[in-house]
Amino acid sequence: MAEEQQYESIVIGAGVQGSFTAYQLAKRGRKTLLLEQFVLPHTRGSSHGQTRIIRKAYEDDFYTRMMEESYQLWAQLEREAGVRLYRQTGMLVLGPRDSQAYQRTKDTLQRNQVPTVILTPEDFSQHIPHVNLTPGDGALVDTTAGVLYADRALRAVQGQFQKLGGVIKDGQKVTDIESGATVTVCTCTGVYRAQSLVLTAGPWTNTLLAHTGLHIPLQVLRINVCYWKEKVPGSYDVSGRFPCFIQLSSKDSVEHVYGLPSNEYPGLMKVCYHTGSETDPDNRDRQTDRSDIDTVRRYITRCFPGLIPEPAVVESCMYTVTPDRHFVLDRHPDHSNIVIGAGFSGHGFKFGPLVGKLLCELSQGDLPSYDLSPFRITRFQAKSKSSL
């Protein structure tokens, strides 16, 4: 017989966003359940892996401003858990000097007084060895940026959640959600009820939202995560202070490539294409498109002469992207006690502590700490109506 339990708050999805949401709810003294469909830890979603980039370099002011507090919350978790989660390396931003993406990123950093170094073509190689600057590209460094240790961060926040009395139940695939003043969540082995529910289910968001009569325009992409071997060990090493980087695309280029210095695999640098092929999250490994790897191979041949232009290791993860690549942080339009965090579009991990705080605020009926208008569900409905 399925067990039945009562909680004050339930969070579905124990990736970075759900784990931080549950942690924030528990900090408020809420009796909170964190449900995960897979046995933890796992590599089936979007939050696994050893490293992510943390940065303030964005085209949009609201992301740069949000990251200020996110850095503070990461540091707070480091202190609470007694574990190092962040390593400052700086991040190199490359892109056509006359492109909108590069200029907006540069302007946003300067407007928000983020410590930034602008590199000229003349002094680029002195500061950034083993990288060829593409003619016409600008280069700047967000010096606050660096590497987040992702798997370590997940363990830390989940551990702190449990220390606060929070309950994690993994291997619990949700089979039904019944909305109402009390929300009922049914899984393969239990029935759980709570006053509020937060959905942070990543690629499975729409599968769960279907139980509530809602669909959000989310696309699930399979990403090839590639590691490339250094010709000379240490050329692009994190301990050698080599920065993370992002190559911004232009109108006449499909490239939007990012990379992290060698760390988790000694002698291998992580360099990936920032998109992938659409996939079914339950069958992602059947997706075998490698055209993105060819794009990165050409980029590495041209710009990173110290790497062997053939991936030594290829792993995979998933992005759940919205049409505008902005997040969804909102209450359900018909059920105010159901809150949705979704569509983090391949750049949400670094915001995890702040997203958790915001989703907690929404689920508790508080005024959010930030203007969430860029993240509302109604923006999709407005666009679909105007296109009719």
C-alpha positions in Angstrom: 0.0 0.0 0.0 1.3 3.5 -0.9 2.4 5.6 2.0 0.6 8.9 2.6 2.4 11.8 4.2 1.6 15.5 4.8 4.1 18.3 4.3 3.9 22.1 4.2 5.9 22.3 1.0 6.8 19.9 -1.8 9.5 20.5 -4.4 9.7 18.2 -7.4 13.1 17.8 -9.0 16.4 17.7 -7.1 18.6 19.5 -9.5 20.3 22.7 -8.5 17.2 24.9 -8.7 15.0 22.4 -6.8 17.6 21.7 -4.2 18.1 25.4 -3.4 14.4 26.0 -3.3 13.9 23.2 -0.8 16.8 24.5 1.3 15.3 28.0 1.4 11.9 26.6 2.4 13.5 24.6 5.2 15.5 27.6 6.4 12.1 29.3 6.9 11.0 26.3 9.1 8.7 24.8 6.5 8.3 21.0 6.7 9.6 20.3 3.2 9.8 17.3 0.9 12.2 17.2 -2.1 11.2 14.5 -4.6 13.5 13.2 -7.3 12.5 10.6 -10.0 16.0 9.1 -10.3 18.3 7.6 -7.6 20.7 10.3 -6.4 23.3 11.2 -7.5 22.6 10.8 -11.2 23.6 12.1 -14.6 20.2 12.1 -16.3 19.3 15.8 -16.1 21.0 19.2 -16.4 22.7 19.7 -13.0 25.4 17.0 -13.0 29.0 17.3 -13.9 32.0 18.7 -12.1 32.1 22.3 -13.3 30.0 25.2 -14.5 30.9 28.8 -15.3 29.9 31.6 -12.9 30.0 35.1 -14.3 28.4 38.5 -14.3 29.0 39.1 -18.0 25.6 39.3 -19.6 23.8 41.4 -22.2 20.9 42.1 -19.8 21.3 44.2 -16.7 18.8 42.1 -14.7 21.0 39.0 -15.0 24.2 41.0 -14.0 22.4 42.5 -11.0 20.9 39.2 -9.9 24.4 37.6 -10.0 25.7 40.1 -7.4 23.5 38.4 -4.8 24.0 34.9 -6.2 27.7 35.2 -5.6 27.0 36.2 -2.0 24.6 33.2 -1.5 27.2 30.8 -3.0 29.8 32.1 -0.5 27.2 31.7 2.3 26.7 28.0 1.3 30.5 27.5 1.3 30.7 28.8 4.8 27.8 26.7 6.1 28.9 23.5 4.4 32.7 24.1 5.0 33.5 23.2 1.4 35.0 25.1 -1.5 32.5 25.6 -4.3 34.0 28.4 -6.4 37.4 29.1 -8.0 38.0 32.6 -9.4 39.6 32.4 -12.9 38.1 35.3 -14.7 36.2 34.8 -17.9 37.3 35.9 -21.4 34.5 37.3 -23.6 35.2 37.2 -27.3 33.1 38.5 -30.1 33.0 40.7 -33.2 33.6 44.3 -31.8 30.8 45.7 -33.9 28.2 43.0 -32.9 25.3 43.8 -30.7 26.0 40.8 -28.3 29.6 42.0 -27.6 28.8 45.7 -27.3 25.8 45.0 -25.0 27.9 42.7 -22.8 30.7 45.3 -22.5 28.2 48.1 -21.8 26.3 46.1 -19.2 29.5 45.2 -17.3 30.7 48.8 -17.3 27.3 50.2 -16.4 27.1 47.9 -13.4 30.7 48.6 -12.4 31.8 45.0 -12.7 35.6 44.7 -12.6 36.5 44.3 -16.2 39.7 44.3 -18.3 39.5 45.4 -21.9 42.2 43.7 -24.0 43.5 45.3 -27.2 44.6 43.1 -30.1 48.2 44.3 -29.4 48.3 43.0 -25.8 45.9 40.1 -26.2 48.6 37.3 -26.6 50.6 38.7 -23.7 47.6 38.2 -21.3 45.9 35.2 -23.0 48.6 32.8 -24.3 47.8 29.9 -26.6 44.7 31.6 -28.1 44.4 33.2 -31.5 42.2 36.2 -31.5 39.9 36.3 -34.6 40.5 39.4 -36.7 37.7 41.9 -35.9 37.0 40.4 -32.5 37.0 42.3 -29.3 38.2 40.8 -26.1 37.4 41.6 -22.4 37.7 39.8 -19.1 35.1 39.7 -16.4 37.6 39.3 -13.6 34.9 38.2 -11.0 34.1 35.1 -13.0 35.3 31.6 -12.5 34.4 27.9 -12.0 31.7 26.4 -9.9 32.1 22.8 -8.7 28.7 21.5 -9.7 28.5 18.0 -8.2 30.1 19.3 -5.0 27.6 22.2 -4.8 24.6 19.8 -5.2 25.9 17.6 -2.4 26.4 20.6 -0.2 23.0 22.2 -0.6 21.2 18.9 -0.3 23.2 18.1 2.9 22.3 21.5 4.4 18.7 21.0 3.5 18.7 17.7 5.4 20.5 19.2 8.4 17.6 21.7 8.6 15.1 18.8 8.8 14.3 18.5 5.1 13.4 15.2 3.6 14.7 13.9 0.3 13.0 11.0 -1.4 14.7 9.8 -4.6 13.6 7.1 -7.0 10.1 8.6 -6.9 8.7 9.2 -10.3 5.6 11.4 -10.2 2.6 9.8 -11.7 -0.1 12.5 -10.9 -0.6 15.9 -9.5 -4.0 17.0 -8.1 -4.3 20.7 -7.6 -6.4 22.4 -5.0 -6.1 24.2 -1.7 -4.0 21.2 -0.7 -1.9 19.8 -3.6 -1.6 16.0 -3.9 1.4 14.5 -5.5 1.3 10.8 -6.4 4.5 8.8 -7.1 5.2 5.2 -7.9 5.4 4.4 -4.2 3.7 7.2 -2.2 1.1 9.9 -2.0 2.2 13.3 -0.6 0.2 16.3 0.3 1.2 19.9 0.9 -0.1 23.5 1.0 2.3 24.5 -1.8 4.2 22.8 -4.6 7.2 24.0 -6.6 8.0 22.3 -9.9 11.7 22.3 -10.9 11.7 19.3 -13.1 13.9 20.5 -16.0 13.3 18.6 -19.2 10.3 16.8 -17.6 8.5 20.1 -16.8 5.8 19.9 -19.4 5.2 16.2 -18.6 4.3 17.2 -15.0 2.5 20.4 -16.0 0.1 18.4 -18.2 -1.5 17.1 -14.9 -2.4 20.8 -14.2 -3.6 21.7 -17.6 -0.7 23.9 -18.5 1.9 23.8 -21.3 4.9 26.1 -21.6 6.9 26.4 -24.9 10.0 24.6 -23.7 12.4 22.8 -26.0 14.7 20.1 -24.7 18.2 19.9 -26.3 20.8 17.2 -25.9 24.2 18.9 -25.5 27.5 17.2 -26.3 29.9 18.1 -23.5 33.4 17.8 -25.1 36.9 17.6 -23.5 40.0 18.3 -25.7 43.5 17.3 -24.9 46.3 19.8 -24.4 49.3 19.3 -26.6 51.5 20.6 -23.8 50.1 19.8 -20.4 49.3 22.9 -18.3 48.7 25.2 -21.3 45.0 25.7 -20.3 45.0 24.6 -16.7 42.8 26.1 -13.9 45.8 26.2 -11.6 47.7 28.2 -14.1 45.0 30.9 -13.9 43.7 30.2 -17.5 40.3 31.8 -17.7 36.9 30.4 -18.7 35.8 31.9 -22.0 32.7 32.6 -24.1 32.9 33.2 -27.9 29.8 35.2 -28.7 28.2 34.7 -32.1 27.6 37.3 -34.8 24.9 37.6 -37.5 27.1 35.8 -40.1 28.4 33.1 -37.7 26.7 30.2 -36.1 29.4 29.9 -33.4 28.5 30.4 -29.8 31.2 28.3 -28.0 32.2 28.3 -24.4 35.1 26.7 -22.4 36.5 26.0 -19.0 40.2 25.4 -18.1 41.3 21.9 -17.6 40.2 20.7 -14.1 38.1 17.6 -13.7 40.1 15.7 -16.3 43.7 16.8 -16.0 45.1 17.8 -19.3 41.7 18.1 -20.9 40.0 21.4 -21.5 36.1 21.6 -21.6 35.0 23.3 -24.8 31.4 23.0 -26.1 28.9 24.4 -28.5 26.2 26.3 -26.6 23.3 24.4 -28.2 22.3 21.0 -29.4 19.7 18.8 -31.1 16.1 18.5 -29.9 15.6 15.3 -27.9 13.2 13.3 -25.8 14.6 13.5 -22.2 13.7 9.8 -21.6 15.6 8.7 -24.7 18.4 11.3 -25.1 21.1 8.7 -25.7 19.4 7.7 -28.9 20.2 11.2 -30.2 23.5 10.9 -32.0 23.9 14.1 -33.9 27.5 15.3 -33.7 27.4 18.3 -36.1 28.0 20.6 -33.1 31.3 18.7 -32.4 32.4 19.5 -36.0 31.7 23.2 -35.3 33.8 23.2 -32.2 36.5 21.2 -33.9 36.8 24.0 -36.6 36.8 26.6 -33.9 39.5 24.9 -31.9 41.7 24.4 -35.0 41.5 28.2 -35.7 41.6 29.7 -32.2 43.2 27.1 -29.7 46.4 25.9 -31.3 47.4 24.2 -28.1 44.6 21.7 -28.2 44.3 18.5 -30.2 41.3 19.2 -32.5 39.6 15.9 -31.7 37.6 15.4 -28.5 39.2 13.0 -26.0 36.0 12.6 -24.0 32.3 13.3 -25.0 29.6 13.3 -22.3 26.1 14.7 -22.5 23.6 16.7 -20.6 20.3 18.5 -21.5 19.2 22.2 -21.8 15.6 23.1 -21.4 15.2 26.3 -23.4 12.5 28.9 -23.8 12.0 30.8 -27.0 13.7 34.0 -25.6 16.3 32.0 -23.6 15.1 33.6 -20.4 13.9 31.6 -17.3 10.4 30.8 -16.2 10.0 31.9 -12.5 6.2 32.2 -11.9 3.1 31.0 -10.2 0.8 28.7 -12.1 -1.8 30.9 -13.8 -4.7 28.9 -12.4 -3.3 27.6 -9.1 -1.4 30.1 -7.1 0.0 27.5 -4.7 1.9 25.8 -7.6 5.1 27.6 -8.5 7.2 26.8 -11.6 11.0 27.2 -12.1 11.9 26.1 -15.6 13.6 26.9 -19.0 17.0 27.7 -17.6 18.3 27.5 -21.1 21.8 26.3 -20.4 22.8 29.2 -18.2 20.9 28.8 -15.0 23.2 26.8 -12.7 25.1 29.8 -11.4 21.8 31.4 -10.4 20.7 28.4 -8.3 21.0 30.0 -4.8 19.0 33.1 -5.9 16.5 31.1 -8.0 15.8 29.0 -4.9 15.2 32.1 -2.8 12.9 33.6 -5.5 10.9 30.4 -5.9 10.6 30.1 -2.1 9.3 33.7 -2.0 6.7 33.0 -4.7 5.5 29.8 -3.0 5.1 31.6 0.3 3.1 34.5 -1.3 5.8 37.0 -0.6 6.8 40.0 -2.8 9.8 38.7 -4.8 13.1 40.3 -4.1 13.5 41.1 -7.9 11.3 42.2 -10.7 10.3 38.9 -12.3 8.5 40.4 -15.3 11.2 39.0 -17.7 10.4 35.5 -16.4 6.6 35.4 -16.4 4.6 32.8 -18.3 2.3 35.4 -19.8 5.1 36.6 -22.1 4.6 33.5 -24.2 0.8 33.8 -24.3 1.1 37.4 -25.4 3.4 36.5 -28.2 1.3 33.6 -29.4 -1.8 35.8 -29.5 0.0 38.5 -31.5 1.2 36.0 -34.0 -2.3 34.7 -34.9 
